[in-house]
């Protein structure tokens, strides 16, 4: 998860990005505070609690779709906070009588506009990513491999979405199984190895790491398709088998070259990398 606040009319709206599902989650209380025009955060929190209680009694799906994630507070510490996607917030906004309702709706729509464009035309997402990687000094060979790997990843998640796998926790579980199988380390451990915190692991992989990640995910999808794997149990088996195929290939290459594929190298700026290493 990546905590990264957004700004609405000089108000800071806390949000966090879930890499596994490529989803932004926004602090509900922050949105409510803007809607109710309350300068006091605690008053806004009490308003949200009462609204949540009323909506729950009414059987509102908007409340059901809210989650609790840790976000930074004014004191610098992280606390569990009610969060929701832009889509859910657009529904919640309708429940709060406020002159700020329409501007907030427009703002949320703008926040999600690029994502909607990318859904309609996935090439836009890849082009934006290419420009970002070029600005960060990646060479064309690395960029091409990163883009190919992303296409492979997208095909796999599309398969999951159509075979009773829920976005969010279940996507993350299957992704970690595949990674653990081929790399012999979890996604979290791999990020720690590279000294990463909020950064995207794949953006800091070597060309070889990208290739084996893609092989593992390609193998997983094709195996799942061959047996029409549906639901978590069957797709977990496909993930283990697919990751295992890439693991065998990795071990064979490492034996031939004497070089480890999974490594701690990254593309962090030198100063940032030193700061992380000191912690």
NORKAVEN-V851731 format. One record per residue. PHI is phi in whole degrees, 0 to 359 (NA if undefined). PSI is psi in degrees with one decimal (none if undefined). NEAR is the number of other C-alpha atoms within 10 Angstrom. Layout:
phi:PHI psi:PSI near:NEAR
phi:PHI psi:PSI near:NEAR
This chain:
phi:NA psi:141.2 near:20
phi:241 psi:103.5 near:16
phi:292 psi:125.3 near:17
phi:204 psi:100.1 near:16
phi:296 psi:150.3 near:16
phi:246 psi:161.0 near:14
phi:244 psi:130.5 near:10
phi:232 psi:112.0 near:14
phi:48 psi:49.1 near:9
phi:72 psi:3.9 near:7
phi:265 psi:132.5 near:13
phi:275 psi:120.8 near:14
phi:255 psi:111.8 near:18
phi:291 psi:141.1 near:22
phi:208 psi:162.5 near:24
phi:217 psi:146.1 near:21
phi:255 psi:126.9 near:16
phi:265 psi:108.0 near:15
phi:296 psi:-35.9 near:16
phi:297 psi:-37.8 near:19
phi:251 psi:-3.3 near:15
phi:54 psi:50.6 near:12
phi:232 psi:137.5 near:18
phi:271 psi:133.2 near:20
phi:245 psi:126.7 near:25
phi:253 psi:147.8 near:30
phi:292 psi:120.2 near:24
phi:294 psi:-41.8 near:27
phi:298 psi:-38.3 near:23
phi:297 psi:-40.5 near:20
phi:293 psi:-43.8 near:25
phi:297 psi:-38.1 near:24
phi:298 psi:-39.1 near:21
phi:291 psi:-44.4 near:21
phi:298 psi:-43.3 near:20
phi:275 psi:-5.7 near:18
phi:54 psi:43.7 near:13
phi:265 psi:122.0 near:14
phi:287 psi:-19.9 near:10
phi:262 psi:121.9 near:9
phi:297 psi:-42.3 near:15
phi:297 psi:-35.6 near:12
phi:295 psi:-41.4 near:14
phi:295 psi:-37.8 near:21
phi:296 psi:-41.5 near:17
phi:295 psi:-38.9 near:12
phi:299 psi:-45.3 near:18
phi:296 psi:-41.1 near:21
phi:300 psi:-41.7 near:13
phi:291 psi:-40.9 near:11
phi:295 psi:-41.2 near:17
phi:298 psi:-41.0 near:18
phi:296 psi:-43.4 near:13
phi:294 psi:-44.6 near:13
phi:294 psi:-34.7 near:17
phi:296 psi:-42.2 near:14
phi:296 psi:-31.5 near:9
phi:279 psi:-5.0 near:9
phi:76 psi:28.0 near:11
phi:292 psi:130.4 near:14
phi:289 psi:-22.1 near:13
phi:300 psi:-41.3 near:18
phi:291 psi:-41.0 near:21
phi:300 psi:-34.3 near:13
phi:277 psi:-3.0 near:13
phi:280 psi:148.1 near:20
phi:235 psi:174.0 near:16
phi:238 psi:120.8 near:14
phi:228 psi:157.7 near:18
phi:279 psi:125.6 near:16
phi:231 psi:150.9 near:23
phi:291 psi:138.8 near:16
phi:254 psi:-177.9 near:12
phi:299 psi:-28.7 near:7
phi:276 psi:4.0 near:6
phi:89 psi:-9.2 near:8
phi:268 psi:159.4 near:9
phi:263 psi:132.6 near:12
phi:229 psi:150.7 near:12
phi:297 psi:128.8 near:12
phi:225 psi:142.4 near:19
phi:292 psi:128.3 near:19
phi:229 psi:157.9 near:27
phi:209 psi:159.1 near:25
phi:283 psi:166.7 near:20
phi:301 psi:-38.0 near:20
phi:298 psi:-45.9 near:14
phi:293 psi:-39.8 near:19
phi:297 psi:-35.4 near:24
phi:300 psi:-33.5 near:19
phi:285 psi:-40.9 near:15
phi:296 psi:-36.5 near:22
phi:303 psi:-34.1 near:19
phi:295 psi:-18.8 near:12
phi:271 psi:-3.6 near:11
phi:243 psi:109.1 near:16
phi:293 psi:114.0 near:10
phi:199 psi:140.1 near:15
phi:293 psi:-14.3 near:11
phi:272 psi:-3.4 near:16
phi:300 psi:-48.5 near:21
phi:292 psi:-44.7 near:14
phi:300 psi:-37.8 near:13
phi:295 psi:-41.4 near:20
phi:300 psi:-45.2 near:18
phi:296 psi:-39.0 near:12
phi:295 psi:-46.0 near:16
phi:297 psi:-39.1 near:18
phi:296 psi:-39.1 near:15
phi:293 psi:-40.8 near:12
phi:301 psi:-39.5 near:14
phi:268 psi:0.9 near:16
phi:298 psi:-47.0 near:12
phi:298 psi:-38.3 near:13
phi:295 psi:-39.6 near:16
phi:294 psi:-37.9 near:13
phi:300 psi:-43.0 near:13
phi:292 psi:-33.6 near:15
phi:295 psi:-41.4 near:12
phi:289 psi:-34.0 near:10
phi:219 psi:87.1 near:11
phi:306 psi:-24.4 near:14
phi:298 psi:-30.9 near:12
phi:298 psi:-41.7 near:15
phi:299 psi:-44.4 near:14
phi:293 psi:-37.6 near:18
phi:293 psi:-41.0 near:13
phi:297 psi:-41.3 near:11
phi:295 psi:-42.5 near:15
phi:303 psi:-45.2 near:18
phi:298 psi:-41.1 near:12
phi:295 psi:-45.3 near:12
phi:296 psi:-37.3 near:17
phi:296 psi:-40.7 near:12
phi:297 psi:-28.8 near:9
phi:268 psi:11.1 near:12
phi:85 psi:13.3 near:10
phi:287 psi:142.7 near:15
phi:278 psi:166.4 near:10
phi:295 psi:-34.1 near:12
phi:296 psi:-44.6 near:9
phi:295 psi:-44.3 near:17
phi:300 psi:-42.8 near:20
phi:297 psi:-41.3 near:13
phi:292 psi:-38.6 near:17
phi:297 psi:-41.7 near:24
phi:291 psi:-40.7 near:16
phi:297 psi:-42.1 near:16
phi:296 psi:-36.6 near:20
phi:292 psi:-38.3 near:17
phi:297 psi:-41.5 near:15
phi:297 psi:-44.0 near:19
phi:300 psi:-44.6 near:19
phi:298 psi:-39.5 near:14
phi:295 psi:-36.2 near:14
phi:291 psi:-47.1 near:20
phi:293 psi:-30.9 near:21
phi:297 psi:-41.6 near:12
phi:298 psi:-47.1 near:19
phi:303 psi:-46.7 near:23
phi:300 psi:-30.3 near:15
phi:268 psi:3.6 near:11
phi:227 psi:46.0 near:16
phi:64 psi:32.3 near:14
phi:252 psi:126.0 near:19
phi:276 psi:136.8 near:16
phi:296 psi:148.5 near:15
phi:106 psi:-118.7 near:14
phi:298 psi:-44.1 near:12
phi:291 psi:-38.7 near:18
phi:301 psi:-44.8 near:17
phi:295 psi:-40.3 near:16
phi:298 psi:-47.7 near:15
phi:294 psi:-39.8 near:23
phi:299 psi:-41.6 near:21
phi:290 psi:-35.9 near:19
phi:299 psi:-47.5 near:22
phi:301 psi:-45.8 near:29
phi:294 psi:-43.7 near:27
phi:299 psi:-39.6 near:21
phi:293 psi:-46.7 near:21
phi:277 psi:-33.3 near:29
phi:260 psi:-13.1 near:23
phi:66 psi:14.9 near:16
phi:218 psi:152.5 near:16
phi:285 psi:167.7 near:17
phi:301 psi:-44.6 near:18
phi:299 psi:-45.1 near:14
phi:294 psi:-36.3 near:13
phi:294 psi:-40.8 near:20
phi:295 psi:-41.8 near:22
phi:296 psi:-38.2 near:13
phi:300 psi:-35.9 near:15
phi:270 psi:-0.1 near:21
phi:73 psi:27.6 near:20
phi:267 psi:150.7 near:22
phi:241 psi:-81.5 near:13
phi:266 psi:-5.8 near:13
phi:289 psi:155.0 near:14
phi:286 psi:123.7 near:14
phi:303 psi:-44.2 near:17
phi:295 psi:-27.1 near:16
phi:288 psi:-8.5 near:16
phi:239 psi:14.7 near:18
phi:277 psi:153.6 near:24
phi:284 psi:170.3 near:19
phi:301 psi:-41.7 near:17
phi:295 psi:-42.9 near:15
phi:298 psi:-39.0 near:19
phi:296 psi:-42.2 near:22
phi:296 psi:-43.8 near:17
phi:287 psi:-31.4 near:23
phi:296 psi:-44.3 near:25
phi:295 psi:-40.9 near:22
phi:298 psi:-43.1 near:21
phi:297 psi:-42.0 near:28
phi:285 psi:-35.5 near:28
phi:296 psi:-45.8 near:21
phi:298 psi:-42.1 near:24
phi:299 psi:-47.0 near:27
phi:296 psi:-44.8 near:25
phi:294 psi:-36.7 near:15
phi:293 psi:-43.2 near:18
phi:298 psi:-42.4 near:24
phi:296 psi:-36.9 near:15
phi:295 psi:-25.7 near:10
phi:244 psi:6.7 near:11
phi:53 psi:48.3 near:14
phi:303 psi:128.6 near:20
phi:226 psi:135.5 near:18
phi:83 psi:170.6 near:16
phi:294 psi:-45.7 near:18
phi:302 psi:-49.3 near:10
phi:291 psi:-36.0 near:13
phi:283 psi:-24.9 near:24
phi:295 psi:-40.8 near:21
phi:296 psi:-42.5 near:18
phi:296 psi:-39.1 near:26
phi:296 psi:-42.9 near:28
phi:295 psi:-42.6 near:21
phi:292 psi:-45.1 near:21
phi:297 psi:-43.3 near:26
phi:295 psi:-35.4 near:30
phi:295 psi:-35.7 near:22
phi:297 psi:-44.8 near:17
phi:293 psi:-32.7 near:26
phi:296 psi:-44.4 near:23
phi:299 psi:-41.7 near:13
phi:294 psi:-39.3 near:15
phi:297 psi:-47.4 near:20
phi:297 psi:-38.0 near:17
phi:294 psi:-41.5 near:12
phi:293 psi:-40.3 near:14
phi:296 psi:-36.5 near:14
phi:295 psi:-40.7 near:11
phi:288 psi:-37.7 near:9
phi:261 psi:-21.8 near:10
phi:75 psi:14.0 near:10
phi:243 psi:137.3 near:11
phi:284 psi:135.3 near:13
phi:282 psi:-49.9 near:19
phi:281 psi:121.5 near:20
phi:216 psi:174.9 near:15
phi:265 psi:8.4 near:15
phi:290 psi:148.4 near:12
phi:212 psi:179.2 near:19
phi:246 psi:25.5 near:15
phi:291 psi:147.1 near:17
phi:302 psi:143.1 near:9
phi:310 psi:-44.7 near:9
phi:295 psi:-41.3 near:8
phi:293 psi:-39.8 near:11
phi:297 psi:-39.6 near:15
phi:295 psi:-39.6 near:12
phi:296 psi:-40.9 near:10
phi:292 psi:-40.2 near:13
phi:296 psi:-29.5 near:10
phi:286 psi:-23.9 near:6
phi:287 psi:none near:6
